[in-house]
Amino acid sequence: MKNKKWLQIMALAMSLPSTIFIAVWGAMQLTKMGILTRNQSMALFLVIICSLLFLMVYYAYRRKN
C-alpha cells in the first residue's frame, strides 16, 4: 500500500457508521432491560462516538508529517 500511515485512520472512519448503529442498538437494549436509564444510555452513546472521533483526529495529527 502506498500510503500505509493513514490505514489506521481510514479503518476508524470506515467503521464509524456500523459503530453508530451498534451503539444505538446496544443502548436501546440496555434501556429496555432496565439496566441503564435513558440519560445514561445517551451518555454511553456519546462517549463511544466522541472517543472514535478523538482517535481519528489524534492518529491523523500524529501521522501528518
LUMLUMDREN-2810 file (N, C-alpha, C; in Angstrom, 1 decimal):
<atoms>
<atom><aa>M</aa><ch>A</ch><at>N</at><xx>0.8</xx><yy>-1.2</yy><zz>0.0</zz></atom>
<atom><aa>M</aa><ch>A</ch><at>CA</at><xx>0.0</xx><yy>0.0</yy><zz>0.0</zz></atom>
<atom><aa>M</aa><ch>A</ch><at>C</at><xx>0.9</xx><yy>1.2</yy><zz>0.0</zz></atom>
<atom><aa>K</aa><ch>A</ch><at>N</at><xx>0.5</xx><yy>2.2</yy><zz>-0.8</zz></atom>
<atom><aa>K</aa><ch>A</ch><at>CA</at><xx>1.3</xx><yy>3.4</yy><zz>-1.0</zz></atom>
<atom><aa>K</aa><ch>A</ch><at>C</at><xx>1.4</xx><yy>4.3</yy><zz>0.2</zz></atom>
<atom><aa>N</aa><ch>A</ch><at>N</at><xx>0.2</xx><yy>4.5</yy><zz>0.8</zz></atom>
<atom><aa>N</aa><ch>A</ch><at>CA</at><xx>0.1</xx><yy>5.4</yy><zz>2.0</zz></atom>
<atom><aa>N</aa><ch>A</ch><at>C</at><xx>-0.3</xx><yy>4.7</yy><zz>3.2</zz></atom>
<atom><aa>K</aa><ch>A</ch><at>N</at><xx>0.6</xx><yy>3.8</yy><zz>3.7</zz></atom>
<atom><aa>K</aa><ch>A</ch><at>CA</at><xx>0.3</xx><yy>2.9</yy><zz>4.8</zz></atom>
<atom><aa>K</aa><ch>A</ch><at>C</at><xx>0.1</xx><yy>3.6</yy><zz>6.1</zz></atom>
<atom><aa>K</aa><ch>A</ch><at>N</at><xx>0.6</xx><yy>4.8</yy><zz>6.3</zz></atom>
<atom><aa>K</aa><ch>A</ch><at>CA</at><xx>0.5</xx><yy>5.5</yy><zz>7.6</zz></atom>
<atom><aa>K</aa><ch>A</ch><at>C</at><xx>-1.0</xx><yy>6.0</yy><zz>7.9</zz></atom>
<atom><aa>W</aa><ch>A</ch><at>N</at><xx>-1.8</xx><yy>6.1</yy><zz>6.8</zz></atom>
<atom><aa>W</aa><ch>A</ch><at>CA</at><xx>-3.2</xx><yy>6.5</yy><zz>7.0</zz></atom>
<atom><aa>W</aa><ch>A</ch><at>C</at><xx>-4.2</xx><yy>5.3</yy><zz>7.1</zz></atom>
<atom><aa>L</aa><ch>A</ch><at>N</at><xx>-3.7</xx><yy>4.1</yy><zz>7.1</zz></atom>
<atom><aa>L</aa><ch>A</ch><at>CA</at><xx>-4.5</xx><yy>3.0</yy><zz>7.2</zz></atom>
<atom><aa>L</aa><ch>A</ch><at>C</at><xx>-5.4</xx><yy>2.9</yy><zz>8.4</zz></atom>
<atom><aa>Q</aa><ch>A</ch><at>N</at><xx>-4.8</xx><yy>3.1</yy><zz>9.6</zz></atom>
<atom><aa>Q</aa><ch>A</ch><at>CA</at><xx>-5.5</xx><yy>3.1</yy><zz>10.8</zz></atom>
<atom><aa>Q</aa><ch>A</ch><at>C</at><xx>-6.6</xx><yy>4.1</yy><zz>10.9</zz></atom>
<atom><aa>I</aa><ch>A</ch><at>N</at><xx>-6.3</xx><yy>5.3</yy><zz>10.4</zz></atom>
<atom><aa>I</aa><ch>A</ch><at>CA</at><xx>-7.3</xx><yy>6.4</yy><zz>10.4</zz></atom>
<atom><aa>I</aa><ch>A</ch><at>C</at><xx>-8.5</xx><yy>6.0</yy><zz>9.4</zz></atom>
<atom><aa>M</aa><ch>A</ch><at>N</at><xx>-8.2</xx><yy>5.5</yy><zz>8.3</zz></atom>
<atom><aa>M</aa><ch>A</ch><at>CA</at><xx>-9.2</xx><yy>5.1</yy><zz>7.3</zz></atom>
<atom><aa>M</aa><ch>A</ch><at>C</at><xx>-10.1</xx><yy>3.9</yy><zz>7.9</zz></atom>
<atom><aa>A</aa><ch>A</ch><at>N</at><xx>-9.4</xx><yy>3.0</yy><zz>8.6</zz></atom>
<atom><aa>A</aa><ch>A</ch><at>CA</at><xx>-10.2</xx><yy>1.9</yy><zz>9.2</zz></atom>
<atom><aa>A</aa><ch>A</ch><at>C</at><xx>-11.2</xx><yy>2.4</yy><zz>10.2</zz></atom>
<atom><aa>L</aa><ch>A</ch><at>N</at><xx>-10.8</xx><yy>3.4</yy><zz>11.1</zz></atom>
<atom><aa>L</aa><ch>A</ch><at>CA</at><xx>-11.7</xx><yy>4.0</yy><zz>12.0</zz></atom>
<atom><aa>L</aa><ch>A</ch><at>C</at><xx>-12.8</xx><yy>4.7</yy><zz>11.3</zz></atom>
<atom><aa>A</aa><ch>A</ch><at>N</at><xx>-12.5</xx><yy>5.5</yy><zz>10.3</zz></atom>
<atom><aa>A</aa><ch>A</ch><at>CA</at><xx>-13.5</xx><yy>6.2</yy><zz>9.6</zz></atom>
<atom><aa>A</aa><ch>A</ch><at>C</at><xx>-14.5</xx><yy>5.3</yy><zz>8.9</zz></atom>
<atom><aa>M</aa><ch>A</ch><at>N</at><xx>-14.0</xx><yy>4.2</yy><zz>8.3</zz></atom>
<atom><aa>M</aa><ch>A</ch><at>CA</at><xx>-14.9</xx><yy>3.3</yy><zz>7.7</zz></atom>
<atom><aa>M</aa><ch>A</ch><at>C</at><xx>-15.8</xx><yy>2.5</yy><zz>8.7</zz></atom>
<atom><aa>S</aa><ch>A</ch><at>N</at><xx>-15.3</xx><yy>2.3</yy><zz>9.9</zz></atom>
<atom><aa>S</aa><ch>A</ch><at>CA</at><xx>-16.1</xx><yy>1.6</yy><zz>10.9</zz></atom>
<atom><aa>S</aa><ch>A</ch><at>C</at><xx>-17.1</xx><yy>2.5</yy><zz>11.6</zz></atom>
<atom><aa>L</aa><ch>A</ch><at>N</at><xx>-17.0</xx><yy>3.8</yy><zz>11.4</zz></atom>
<atom><aa>L</aa><ch>A</ch><at>CA</at><xx>-17.9</xx><yy>4.7</yy><zz>12.2</zz></atom>
<atom><aa>L</aa><ch>A</ch><at>C</at><xx>-19.4</xx><yy>4.5</yy><zz>11.9</zz></atom>
<atom><aa>P</aa><ch>A</ch><at>N</at><xx>-19.9</xx><yy>4.3</yy><zz>10.7</zz></atom>
<atom><aa>P</aa><ch>A</ch><at>CA</at><xx>-21.3</xx><yy>4.1</yy><zz>10.6</zz></atom>
<atom><aa>P</aa><ch>A</ch><at>C</at><xx>-21.8</xx><yy>2.8</yy><zz>11.3</zz></atom>
<atom><aa>S</aa><ch>A</ch><at>N</at><xx>-21.1</xx><yy>1.7</yy><zz>11.2</zz></atom>
<atom><aa>S</aa><ch>A</ch><at>CA</at><xx>-21.5</xx><yy>0.5</yy><zz>11.8</zz></atom>
<atom><aa>S</aa><ch>A</ch><at>C</at><xx>-21.4</xx><yy>0.6</yy><zz>13.3</zz></atom>
<atom><aa>T</aa><ch>A</ch><at>N</at><xx>-20.4</xx><yy>1.3</yy><zz>13.8</zz></atom>
<atom><aa>T</aa><ch>A</ch><at>CA</at><xx>-20.3</xx><yy>1.6</yy><zz>15.2</zz></atom>
<atom><aa>T</aa><ch>A</ch><at>C</at><xx>-21.4</xx><yy>2.4</yy><zz>15.8</zz></atom>
<atom><aa>I</aa><ch>A</ch><at>N</at><xx>-21.9</xx><yy>3.4</yy><zz>15.0</zz></atom>
<atom><aa>I</aa><ch>A</ch><at>CA</at><xx>-23.0</xx><yy>4.2</yy><zz>15.4</zz></atom>
<atom><aa>I</aa><ch>A</ch><at>C</at><xx>-24.3</xx><yy>3.3</yy><zz>15.5</zz></atom>
<atom><aa>F</aa><ch>A</ch><at>N</at><xx>-24.5</xx><yy>2.5</yy><zz>14.5</zz></atom>
<atom><aa>F</aa><ch>A</ch><at>CA</at><xx>-25.7</xx><yy>1.6</yy><zz>14.5</zz></atom>
<atom><aa>F</aa><ch>A</ch><at>C</at><xx>-25.7</xx><yy>0.7</yy><zz>15.7</zz></atom>
<atom><aa>I</aa><ch>A</ch><at>N</at><xx>-24.5</xx><yy>0.0</yy><zz>16.0</zz></atom>
<atom><aa>I</aa><ch>A</ch><at>CA</at><xx>-24.4</xx><yy>-0.9</yy><zz>17.1</zz></atom>
<atom><aa>I</aa><ch>A</ch><at>C</at><xx>-24.5</xx><yy>-0.2</yy><zz>18.4</zz></atom>
<atom><aa>A</aa><ch>A</ch><at>N</at><xx>-24.0</xx><yy>1.0</yy><zz>18.6</zz></atom>
<atom><aa>A</aa><ch>A</ch><at>CA</at><xx>-24.0</xx><yy>1.7</yy><zz>19.8</zz></atom>
<atom><aa>A</aa><ch>A</ch><at>C</at><xx>-25.5</xx><yy>2.1</yy><zz>20.1</zz></atom>
<atom><aa>V</aa><ch>A</ch><at>N</at><xx>-26.2</xx><yy>2.6</yy><zz>19.1</zz></atom>
<atom><aa>V</aa><ch>A</ch><at>CA</at><xx>-27.6</xx><yy>2.9</yy><zz>19.3</zz></atom>
<atom><aa>V</aa><ch>A</ch><at>C</at><xx>-28.4</xx><yy>1.7</yy><zz>19.7</zz></atom>
<atom><aa>W</aa><ch>A</ch><at>N</at><xx>-28.2</xx><yy>0.6</yy><zz>19.0</zz></atom>
<atom><aa>W</aa><ch>A</ch><at>CA</at><xx>-29.0</xx><yy>-0.6</yy><zz>19.2</zz></atom>
<atom><aa>W</aa><ch>A</ch><at>C</at><xx>-28.7</xx><yy>-1.1</yy><zz>20.6</zz></atom>
<atom><aa>G</aa><ch>A</ch><at>N</at><xx>-27.4</xx><yy>-1.1</yy><zz>21.0</zz></atom>
<atom><aa>G</aa><ch>A</ch><at>CA</at><xx>-27.0</xx><yy>-1.6</yy><zz>22.3</zz></atom>
<atom><aa>G</aa><ch>A</ch><at>C</at><xx>-27.5</xx><yy>-0.7</yy><zz>23.5</zz></atom>
<atom><aa>A</aa><ch>A</ch><at>N</at><xx>-27.5</xx><yy>0.5</yy><zz>23.3</zz></atom>
<atom><aa>A</aa><ch>A</ch><at>CA</at><xx>-28.0</xx><yy>1.5</yy><zz>24.3</zz></atom>
<atom><aa>A</aa><ch>A</ch><at>C</at><xx>-29.5</xx><yy>1.3</yy><zz>24.4</zz></atom>
<atom><aa>M</aa><ch>A</ch><at>N</at><xx>-30.2</xx><yy>1.1</yy><zz>23.3</zz></atom>
<atom><aa>M</aa><ch>A</ch><at>CA</at><xx>-31.7</xx><yy>0.9</yy><zz>23.4</zz></atom>
<atom><aa>M</aa><ch>A</ch><at>C</at><xx>-32.0</xx><yy>-0.4</yy><zz>24.1</zz></atom>
<atom><aa>Q</aa><ch>A</ch><at>N</at><xx>-31.2</xx><yy>-1.5</yy><zz>23.9</zz></atom>
<atom><aa>Q</aa><ch>A</ch><at>CA</at><xx>-31.5</xx><yy>-2.8</yy><zz>24.5</zz></atom>
<atom><aa>Q</aa><ch>A</ch><at>C</at><xx>-31.2</xx><yy>-2.7</yy><zz>26.0</zz></atom>
<atom><aa>L</aa><ch>A</ch><at>N</at><xx>-30.1</xx><yy>-2.0</yy><zz>26.4</zz></atom>
<atom><aa>L</aa><ch>A</ch><at>CA</at><xx>-29.8</xx><yy>-1.8</yy><zz>27.8</zz></atom>
<atom><aa>L</aa><ch>A</ch><at>C</at><xx>-30.9</xx><yy>-1.0</yy><zz>28.5</zz></atom>
<atom><aa>T</aa><ch>A</ch><at>N</at><xx>-31.5</xx><yy>0.0</yy><zz>27.8</zz></atom>
<atom><aa>T</aa><ch>A</ch><at>CA</at><xx>-32.6</xx><yy>0.8</yy><zz>28.4</zz></atom>
<atom><aa>T</aa><ch>A</ch><at>C</at><xx>-33.8</xx><yy>-0.1</yy><zz>28.5</zz></atom>
<atom><aa>K</aa><ch>A</ch><at>N</at><xx>-34.1</xx><yy>-0.9</yy><zz>27.5</zz></atom>
<atom><aa>K</aa><ch>A</ch><at>CA</at><xx>-35.3</xx><yy>-1.8</yy><zz>27.6</zz></atom>
<atom><aa>K</aa><ch>A</ch><at>C</at><xx>-35.2</xx><yy>-2.8</yy><zz>28.7</zz></atom>
<atom><aa>M</aa><ch>A</ch><at>N</at><xx>-34.0</xx><yy>-3.3</yy><zz>28.9</zz></atom>
<atom><aa>M</aa><ch>A</ch><at>CA</at><xx>-33.8</xx><yy>-4.3</yy><zz>30.0</zz></atom>
<atom><aa>M</aa><ch>A</ch><at>C</at><xx>-33.8</xx><yy>-3.6</yy><zz>31.4</zz></atom>
<atom><aa>G</aa><ch>A</ch><at>N</at><xx>-33.8</xx><yy>-2.3</yy><zz>31.4</zz></atom>
<atom><aa>G</aa><ch>A</ch><at>CA</at><xx>-33.8</xx><yy>-1.6</yy><zz>32.7</zz></atom>
<atom><aa>G</aa><ch>A</ch><at>C</at><xx>-32.4</xx><yy>-1.5</yy><zz>33.4</zz></atom>
<atom><aa>I</aa><ch>A</ch><at>N</at><xx>-31.4</xx><yy>-1.8</yy><zz>32.6</zz></atom>
<atom><aa>I</aa><ch>A</ch><at>CA</at><xx>-30.0</xx><yy>-1.8</yy><zz>33.2</zz></atom>
<atom><aa>I</aa><ch>A</ch><at>C</at><xx>-29.5</xx><yy>-0.3</yy><zz>33.2</zz></atom>
<atom><aa>L</aa><ch>A</ch><at>N</at><xx>-29.8</xx><yy>0.5</yy><zz>32.2</zz></atom>
<atom><aa>L</aa><ch>A</ch><at>CA</at><xx>-29.5</xx><yy>1.9</yy><zz>32.2</zz></atom>
<atom><aa>L</aa><ch>A</ch><at>C</at><xx>-30.7</xx><yy>2.7</yy><zz>32.0</zz></atom>
<atom><aa>T</aa><ch>A</ch><at>N</at><xx>-30.6</xx><yy>4.0</yy><zz>32.5</zz></atom>
<atom><aa>T</aa><ch>A</ch><at>CA</at><xx>-31.7</xx><yy>4.9</yy><zz>32.2</zz></atom>
<atom><aa>T</aa><ch>A</ch><at>C</at><xx>-31.5</xx><yy>5.5</yy><zz>30.8</zz></atom>
<atom><aa>R</aa><ch>A</ch><at>N</at><xx>-32.5</xx><yy>6.3</yy><zz>30.4</zz></atom>
<atom><aa>R</aa><ch>A</ch><at>CA</at><xx>-32.4</xx><yy>6.9</yy><zz>29.1</zz></atom>
<atom><aa>R</aa><ch>A</ch><at>C</at><xx>-31.2</xx><yy>7.8</yy><zz>29.0</zz></atom>
<atom><aa>N</aa><ch>A</ch><at>N</at><xx>-31.0</xx><yy>8.6</yy><zz>30.0</zz></atom>
<atom><aa>N</aa><ch>A</ch><at>CA</at><xx>-29.9</xx><yy>9.6</yy><zz>30.0</zz></atom>
<atom><aa>N</aa><ch>A</ch><at>C</at><xx>-28.5</xx><yy>8.9</yy><zz>30.0</zz></atom>
<atom><aa>Q</aa><ch>A</ch><at>N</at><xx>-28.4</xx><yy>7.8</yy><zz>30.8</zz></atom>
<atom><aa>Q</aa><ch>A</ch><at>CA</at><xx>-27.2</xx><yy>7.0</yy><zz>30.8</zz></atom>
<atom><aa>Q</aa><ch>A</ch><at>C</at><xx>-26.9</xx><yy>6.4</yy><zz>29.5</zz></atom>
<atom><aa>S</aa><ch>A</ch><at>N</at><xx>-27.9</xx><yy>5.9</yy><zz>28.8</zz></atom>
<atom><aa>S</aa><ch>A</ch><at>CA</at><xx>-27.7</xx><yy>5.3</yy><zz>27.5</zz></atom>
<atom><aa>S</aa><ch>A</ch><at>C</at><xx>-27.3</xx><yy>6.3</yy><zz>26.5</zz></atom>
<atom><aa>M</aa><ch>A</ch><at>N</at><xx>-27.8</xx><yy>7.5</yy><zz>26.5</zz></atom>
<atom><aa>M</aa><ch>A</ch><at>CA</at><xx>-27.4</xx><yy>8.6</yy><zz>25.6</zz></atom>
<atom><aa>M</aa><ch>A</ch><at>C</at><xx>-26.0</xx><yy>9.0</yy><zz>25.9</zz></atom>
<atom><aa>A</aa><ch>A</ch><at>N</at><xx>-25.6</xx><yy>9.1</yy><zz>27.2</zz></atom>
<atom><aa>A</aa><ch>A</ch><at>CA</at><xx>-24.2</xx><yy>9.4</yy><zz>27.5</zz></atom>
<atom><aa>A</aa><ch>A</ch><at>C</at><xx>-23.3</xx><yy>8.3</yy><zz>27.1</zz></atom>
<atom><aa>L</aa><ch>A</ch><at>N</at><xx>-23.6</xx><yy>7.1</yy><zz>27.2</zz></atom>
<atom><aa>L</aa><ch>A</ch><at>CA</at><xx>-22.8</xx><yy>6.0</yy><zz>26.7</zz></atom>
<atom><aa>L</aa><ch>A</ch><at>C</at><xx>-22.6</xx><yy>6.1</yy><zz>25.2</zz></atom>
<atom><aa>F</aa><ch>A</ch><at>N</at><xx>-23.6</xx><yy>6.4</yy><zz>24.5</zz></atom>
<atom><aa>F</aa><ch>A</ch><at>CA</at><xx>-23.6</xx><yy>6.5</yy><zz>23.0</zz></atom>
<atom><aa>F</aa><ch>A</ch><at>C</at><xx>-22.6</xx><yy>7.7</yy><zz>22.7</zz></atom>
<atom><aa>L</aa><ch>A</ch><at>N</at><xx>-22.8</xx><yy>8.8</yy><zz>23.3</zz></atom>
<atom><aa>L</aa><ch>A</ch><at>CA</at><xx>-22.0</xx><yy>10.0</yy><zz>23.0</zz></atom>
<atom><aa>L</aa><ch>A</ch><at>C</at><xx>-20.5</xx><yy>9.7</yy><zz>23.4</zz></atom>
<atom><aa>V</aa><ch>A</ch><at>N</at><xx>-20.2</xx><yy>9.0</yy><zz>24.4</zz></atom>
<atom><aa>V</aa><ch>A</ch><at>CA</at><xx>-18.8</xx><yy>8.7</yy><zz>24.8</zz></atom>
<atom><aa>V</aa><ch>A</ch><at>C</at><xx>-18.2</xx><yy>7.8</yy><zz>23.7</zz></atom>
<atom><aa>I</aa><ch>A</ch><at>N</at><xx>-18.9</xx><yy>6.8</yy><zz>23.3</zz></atom>
<atom><aa>I</aa><ch>A</ch><at>CA</at><xx>-18.4</xx><yy>5.9</yy><zz>22.2</zz></atom>
<atom><aa>I</aa><ch>A</ch><at>C</at><xx>-18.1</xx><yy>6.7</yy><zz>21.0</zz></atom>
<atom><aa>I</aa><ch>A</ch><at>N</at><xx>-19.0</xx><yy>7.5</yy><zz>20.5</zz></atom>
<atom><aa>I</aa><ch>A</ch><at>CA</at><xx>-18.8</xx><yy>8.3</yy><zz>19.3</zz></atom>
<atom><aa>I</aa><ch>A</ch><at>C</at><xx>-17.7</xx><yy>9.3</yy><zz>19.4</zz></atom>
<atom><aa>C</aa><ch>A</ch><at>N</at><xx>-17.7</xx><yy>10.0</yy><zz>20.5</zz></atom>
<atom><aa>C</aa><ch>A</ch><at>CA</at><xx>-16.6</xx><yy>11.1</yy><zz>20.7</zz></atom>
<atom><aa>C</aa><ch>A</ch><at>C</at><xx>-15.3</xx><yy>10.4</yy><zz>20.9</zz></atom>
<atom><aa>S</aa><ch>A</ch><at>N</at><xx>-15.2</xx><yy>9.2</yy><zz>21.5</zz></atom>
<atom><aa>S</aa><ch>A</ch><at>CA</at><xx>-13.9</xx><yy>8.6</yy><zz>21.5</zz></atom>
<atom><aa>S</aa><ch>A</ch><at>C</at><xx>-13.4</xx><yy>8.2</yy><zz>20.2</zz></atom>
<atom><aa>L</aa><ch>A</ch><at>N</at><xx>-14.2</xx><yy>7.7</yy><zz>19.3</zz></atom>
<atom><aa>L</aa><ch>A</ch><at>CA</at><xx>-13.8</xx><yy>7.3</yy><zz>18.0</zz></atom>
<atom><aa>L</aa><ch>A</ch><at>C</at><xx>-13.4</xx><yy>8.6</yy><zz>17.2</zz></atom>
<atom><aa>L</aa><ch>A</ch><at>N</at><xx>-14.1</xx><yy>9.6</yy><zz>17.3</zz></atom>
<atom><aa>L</aa><ch>A</ch><at>CA</at><xx>-13.7</xx><yy>10.9</yy><zz>16.6</zz></atom>
<atom><aa>L</aa><ch>A</ch><at>C</at><xx>-12.4</xx><yy>11.4</yy><zz>17.1</zz></atom>
<atom><aa>F</aa><ch>A</ch><at>N</at><xx>-12.2</xx><yy>11.4</yy><zz>18.4</zz></atom>
<atom><aa>F</aa><ch>A</ch><at>CA</at><xx>-11.0</xx><yy>11.8</yy><zz>19.0</zz></atom>
<atom><aa>F</aa><ch>A</ch><at>C</at><xx>-9.8</xx><yy>11.0</yy><zz>18.5</zz></atom>
<atom><aa>L</aa><ch>A</ch><at>N</at><xx>-10.0</xx><yy>9.6</yy><zz>18.5</zz></atom>
<atom><aa>L</aa><ch>A</ch><at>CA</at><xx>-8.9</xx><yy>8.8</yy><zz>18.0</zz></atom>
<atom><aa>L</aa><ch>A</ch><at>C</at><xx>-8.6</xx><yy>9.1</yy><zz>16.5</zz></atom>
<atom><aa>M</aa><ch>A</ch><at>N</at><xx>-9.6</xx><yy>9.3</yy><zz>15.7</zz></atom>
<atom><aa>M</aa><ch>A</ch><at>CA</at><xx>-9.3</xx><yy>9.7</yy><zz>14.3</zz></atom>
<atom><aa>M</aa><ch>A</ch><at>C</at><xx>-8.5</xx><yy>10.9</yy><zz>14.2</zz></atom>
<atom><aa>V</aa><ch>A</ch><at>N</at><xx>-8.8</xx><yy>12.0</yy><zz>15.0</zz></atom>
<atom><aa>V</aa><ch>A</ch><at>CA</at><xx>-8.1</xx><yy>13.2</yy><zz>14.9</zz></atom>
<atom><aa>V</aa><ch>A</ch><at>C</at><xx>-6.7</xx><yy>13.0</yy><zz>15.5</zz></atom>
<atom><aa>Y</aa><ch>A</ch><at>N</at><xx>-6.6</xx><yy>12.3</yy><zz>16.6</zz></atom>
<atom><aa>Y</aa><ch>A</ch><at>CA</at><xx>-5.3</xx><yy>12.0</yy><zz>17.3</zz></atom>
<atom><aa>Y</aa><ch>A</ch><at>C</at><xx>-4.3</xx><yy>11.3</yy><zz>16.3</zz></atom>
<atom><aa>Y</aa><ch>A</ch><at>N</at><xx>-4.8</xx><yy>10.2</yy><zz>15.7</zz></atom>
<atom><aa>Y</aa><ch>A</ch><at>CA</at><xx>-3.9</xx><yy>9.5</yy><zz>14.8</zz></atom>
<atom><aa>Y</aa><ch>A</ch><at>C</at><xx>-3.6</xx><yy>10.3</yy><zz>13.6</zz></atom>
<atom><aa>A</aa><ch>A</ch><at>N</at><xx>-4.5</xx><yy>11.1</yy><zz>13.1</zz></atom>
<atom><aa>A</aa><ch>A</ch><at>CA</at><xx>-4.2</xx><yy>12.0</yy><zz>11.9</zz></atom>
<atom><aa>A</aa><ch>A</ch><at>C</at><xx>-3.1</xx><yy>13.0</yy><zz>12.3</zz></atom>
<atom><aa>Y</aa><ch>A</ch><at>N</at><xx>-3.3</xx><yy>13.6</yy><zz>13.5</zz></atom>
<atom><aa>Y</aa><ch>A</ch><at>CA</at><xx>-2.3</xx><yy>14.6</yy><zz>13.9</zz></atom>
<atom><aa>Y</aa><ch>A</ch><at>C</at><xx>-0.9</xx><yy>14.0</yy><zz>14.1</zz></atom>
<atom><aa>R</aa><ch>A</ch><at>N</at><xx>-0.9</xx><yy>12.8</yy><zz>14.7</zz></atom>
<atom><aa>R</aa><ch>A</ch><at>CA</at><xx>0.4</xx><yy>12.1</yy><zz>14.9</zz></atom>
<atom><aa>R</aa><ch>A</ch><at>C</at><xx>1.1</xx><yy>11.7</yy><zz>13.6</zz></atom>
<atom><aa>R</aa><ch>A</ch><at>N</at><xx>0.3</xx><yy>11.4</yy><zz>12.6</zz></atom>
<atom><aa>R</aa><ch>A</ch><at>CA</at><xx>0.9</xx><yy>11.0</yy><zz>11.3</zz></atom>
<atom><aa>R</aa><ch>A</ch><at>C</at><xx>0.9</xx><yy>12.0</yy><zz>10.2</zz></atom>
<atom><aa>K</aa><ch>A</ch><at>N</at><xx>0.7</xx><yy>13.2</yy><zz>10.5</zz></atom>
<atom><aa>K</aa><ch>A</ch><at>CA</at><xx>0.6</xx><yy>14.2</yy><zz>9.5</zz></atom>
<atom><aa>K</aa><ch>A</ch><at>C</at><xx>1.9</xx><yy>14.5</yy><zz>8.7</zz></atom>
<atom><aa>N</aa><ch>A</ch><at>N</at><xx>3.0</xx><yy>14.3</yy><zz>9.3</zz></atom>
<atom><aa>N</aa><ch>A</ch><at>CA</at><xx>4.3</xx><yy>14.5</yy><zz>8.7</zz></atom>
<atom><aa>N</aa><ch>A</ch><at>C</at><xx>4.8</xx><yy>13.3</yy><zz>7.9</zz></atom>
</atoms>
